[in-house]
């Protein structure tokens, strides 16, 4: 629940309805005229604005096309529909406030560095996930990456186990594209990716993925801890300190950035064979 007692999903839905009404009014469109431009009825538009029915991914996609938007409505869908586990939903808000993010990932490319196709295949592994749910989740993950385009982007440091590069998520073409992105985004000291070699053996990083975010406003450092079944977001000092020590230990095992870049390229070339 929100601090004022209001359901966060309802608050996001109200914001969506207000934006929709404003965009429609700015272009001089009635609900009927808007419906003539999209494959949805006037009632569908009206139900969303009057908070009778939640907006779908398909409707939102059409509305953004008509209004010429760049995600202003899409960004609200995850909160409206509760995309992702409840324990994760606080973390994107932490990311937006962070000036430094440190990540350790033993299983997958970190979400903030994923391509659309790689992200899609990670969600395809979720039992029972519908096509629309996957599209919404992928869109939300890609919009999280916009923190790198803001005026003051965070300093982002990722430690990735070498096995992640060699796990063919989605096949060779998807992996080539994904590994190319890793080399493209490398921009020390702002964005660094360092590889923990297989020769390091069983490390503390194998226990699970985690992230540590230091905030712009001097607020408490937050951590996100992930396990096989669930995760949690916490600012508990003892937990943050323990994860910081773990990250530093793993950092000492990782290759330097230049060597990591070379390894990423070597593995990328292997997917071309």
C-alpha positions in Angstrom: 0.0 0.0 0.0 1.1 3.6 -0.6 1.9 5.8 2.4 -1.4 7.6 2.2 -3.2 4.2 2.3 -4.1 4.2 -1.5 -3.5 1.1 -3.5 -0.4 1.9 -5.8 -2.0 0.1 -8.7 -5.1 2.4 -8.4 -3.0 5.5 -8.2 -1.1 4.5 -11.4 -4.4 3.7 -13.1 -5.8 7.1 -12.2 -2.6 8.7 -13.5 -3.0 6.7 -16.8 -6.6 7.9 -17.1 -5.6 11.5 -16.5 -2.9 11.4 -19.1 -5.1 9.7 -21.6 -7.8 12.4 -21.2 -5.1 15.1 -21.5 -3.6 13.7 -24.6 -7.0 13.1 -26.2 -8.1 16.6 -25.4 -4.9 18.2 -26.6 -5.5 16.7 -30.0 -9.2 17.7 -30.0 -10.4 14.1 -30.0 -13.6 12.8 -28.5 -13.6 9.2 -27.2 -15.6 8.3 -30.4 -13.1 10.0 -32.7 -10.2 8.4 -30.9 -11.9 5.0 -31.3 -12.1 5.5 -35.0 -8.3 5.6 -35.2 -7.6 2.4 -33.2 -9.0 -1.2 -33.3 -10.8 -0.6 -30.0 -14.3 0.6 -29.3 -15.4 3.9 -27.8 -16.5 1.9 -24.7 -13.1 0.5 -24.3 -11.6 4.0 -24.1 -14.3 5.3 -21.9 -14.0 2.3 -19.5 -10.3 3.1 -19.0 -10.9 6.8 -18.4 -13.7 6.1 -15.9 -11.6 3.5 -14.1 -14.0 0.6 -15.0 -11.5 -1.5 -16.9 -7.8 -1.5 -16.7 -5.9 -0.7 -19.9 -4.4 -3.6 -21.8 -1.0 -3.7 -23.4 -2.6 -3.8 -26.9 -4.8 -0.8 -26.3 -1.9 1.2 -24.8 0.3 0.4 -27.8 -2.3 1.7 -30.1 -2.9 4.9 -28.0 0.8 5.6 -28.0 0.9 5.2 -31.8 -2.0 7.7 -32.3 -0.6 10.2 -29.8 3.0 9.9 -30.9 4.1 9.0 -27.5 7.4 7.4 -26.3 6.3 5.3 -23.4 4.4 7.8 -21.3 1.4 5.4 -21.0 3.4 2.2 -21.2 5.5 3.0 -18.2 2.4 2.9 -16.0 1.2 -0.6 -17.0 3.6 -2.5 -14.7 2.3 -0.7 -11.6 -1.4 -1.0 -12.8 -1.2 -4.7 -13.4 1.5 -5.5 -10.9 4.1 -6.8 -13.3 6.7 -8.9 -11.6 6.7 -10.1 -8.0 5.6 -7.7 -5.3 9.0 -7.9 -3.6 10.7 -6.5 -6.7 8.5 -3.6 -7.5 10.3 -1.2 -5.1 13.7 -1.7 -6.8 12.9 0.3 -10.1 12.1 3.2 -7.9 15.4 2.8 -6.1 17.2 2.7 -9.5 15.8 6.0 -10.4 17.2 7.6 -7.3 20.6 6.0 -7.5 24.0 7.6 -8.3 25.9 4.3 -8.0 24.7 0.7 -8.7 26.8 -2.4 -8.2 25.5 -5.7 -9.6 26.6 -9.3 -9.3 24.9 -11.8 -11.6 25.8 -15.5 -11.7 23.0 -16.7 -14.0 21.9 -14.1 -16.5 22.9 -10.8 -18.2 21.7 -8.1 -15.7 18.3 -6.7 -16.6 19.6 -3.1 -17.2 21.9 -4.4 -19.9 19.6 -6.9 -21.7 18.4 -6.6 -25.3 14.8 -6.9 -26.1 15.1 -10.4 -27.5 17.3 -11.7 -24.7 14.8 -10.3 -22.1 11.9 -11.9 -24.0 13.5 -15.4 -23.7 14.2 -14.9 -20.0 10.5 -14.3 -19.4 9.5 -17.2 -21.7 10.9 -19.5 -19.1 8.2 -18.4 -16.6 5.5 -21.1 -16.4 2.1 -19.9 -17.5 3.2 -16.5 -18.7 0.9 -15.1 -21.5 2.2 -13.3 -24.6 0.8 -10.0 -23.4 2.3 -10.4 -19.9 5.7 -11.1 -21.5 5.4 -8.1 -23.8 4.5 -5.8 -20.8 7.3 -7.2 -18.6 9.9 -6.8 -21.4 8.7 -3.3 -22.1 9.1 -2.4 -18.5 12.6 -3.8 -18.3 13.7 -1.8 -21.4 12.2 1.4 -19.9 14.2 0.8 -16.7 17.3 1.2 -18.9 16.4 4.8 -19.5 18.2 5.7 -16.3 21.4 5.7 -18.4 20.0 8.5 -20.7 19.1 10.9 -17.9 21.2 14.1 -17.2 22.9 12.4 -14.3 23.0 8.7 -15.0 24.2 6.4 -12.3 27.7 4.9 -12.2 27.0 1.2 -13.0 29.4 -1.6 -12.2 28.4 -5.2 -13.2 30.2 -8.4 -12.2 29.1 -11.3 -14.5 30.0 -14.9 -14.2 31.7 -16.2 -17.3 29.1 -19.0 -17.5 26.4 -16.4 -18.3 28.2 -15.6 -21.6 28.2 -19.2 -22.6 24.6 -20.0 -21.7 22.8 -19.8 -25.1 19.6 -18.0 -24.1 17.5 -17.8 -27.2 20.2 -19.3 -29.4 23.2 -18.0 -31.2 21.7 -14.9 -32.9 20.2 -13.7 -29.7 23.4 -14.2 -27.8 25.5 -12.4 -30.5 23.2 -9.4 -30.3 23.3 -9.5 -26.5 27.1 -9.7 -26.2 27.5 -7.0 -28.8 25.4 -4.7 -26.6 27.6 -5.5 -23.7 30.6 -4.2 -25.6 28.7 -1.2 -26.9 27.6 0.0 -23.5 31.0 -0.3 -21.8 32.0 3.2 -21.0 34.4 3.3 -18.0 34.1 4.7 -15.4 30.3 5.2 -15.9 29.4 1.7 -17.1 31.7 -1.2 -16.5 31.2 -4.9 -17.0 33.8 -7.3 -15.6 33.8 -11.1 -16.0 34.5 -13.5 -13.2 36.4 -16.4 -14.8 35.3 -20.0 -14.6 38.7 -20.7 -13.2 37.7 -18.8 -10.0 35.6 -21.9 -9.2 32.7 -21.8 -6.8 32.5 -18.3 -5.5 30.2 -16.4 -3.1 28.6 -14.9 -6.3 27.1 -18.3 -7.1 24.8 -18.0 -4.0 22.5 -15.7 -6.0 22.2 -12.3 -7.8 22.3 -9.1 -5.8 22.6 -5.3 -6.3 23.6 -2.4 -4.2 22.4 1.1 -4.9 23.7 4.3 -3.3 21.2 7.1 -3.6 21.6 10.6 -5.0 19.9 12.3 -2.1 22.2 10.8 0.6 19.4 8.4 1.7 20.2 4.9 3.0 21.9 2.5 0.7 19.6 -0.1 -0.6 20.2 -3.7 -1.7 18.2 -6.1 -3.8 18.9 -9.8 -3.0 17.6 -12.6 -5.2 17.3 -16.3 -4.6 15.9 -19.2 -6.7 12.3 -18.6 -5.4 12.1 -15.0 -4.4 14.0 -11.8 -3.5 13.8 -8.7 -1.4 14.7 -5.1 -1.3 16.2 -3.8 1.9 18.1 -0.9 3.4 19.0 -2.8 6.6 22.6 -1.7 7.3 23.8 -5.1 8.3 22.6 -6.7 5.1 23.9 -3.9 2.9 27.3 -4.1 4.6 27.5 -7.9 4.2 26.7 -7.6 0.5 29.2 -4.8 0.0 31.9 -7.0 1.4 30.8 -9.9 -0.9 30.8 -7.6 -3.9 34.3 -6.4 -3.1 35.5 -9.9 -2.7 34.0 -10.9 -6.1 35.4 -7.7 -7.7 38.9 -8.9 -6.7 38.4 -12.1 -8.6 37.1 -10.4 -11.8 39.1 -9.6 -14.9 39.9 -6.0 -15.6 37.5 -4.2 -18.0 39.8 -4.5 -21.1 40.3 -8.3 -20.6 36.6 -8.7 -19.9 35.8 -6.9 -23.2 38.1 -9.3 -25.0 36.4 -12.4 -23.4 33.0 -11.1 -24.3 34.1 -10.7 -28.0 35.7 -14.1 -28.0 32.5 -15.8 -26.8 30.4 -13.7 -29.2 32.5 -14.9 -32.1 32.0 -18.5 -31.0 28.2 -18.0 -31.5 28.9 -17.2 -35.2 30.3 -20.6 -35.9 
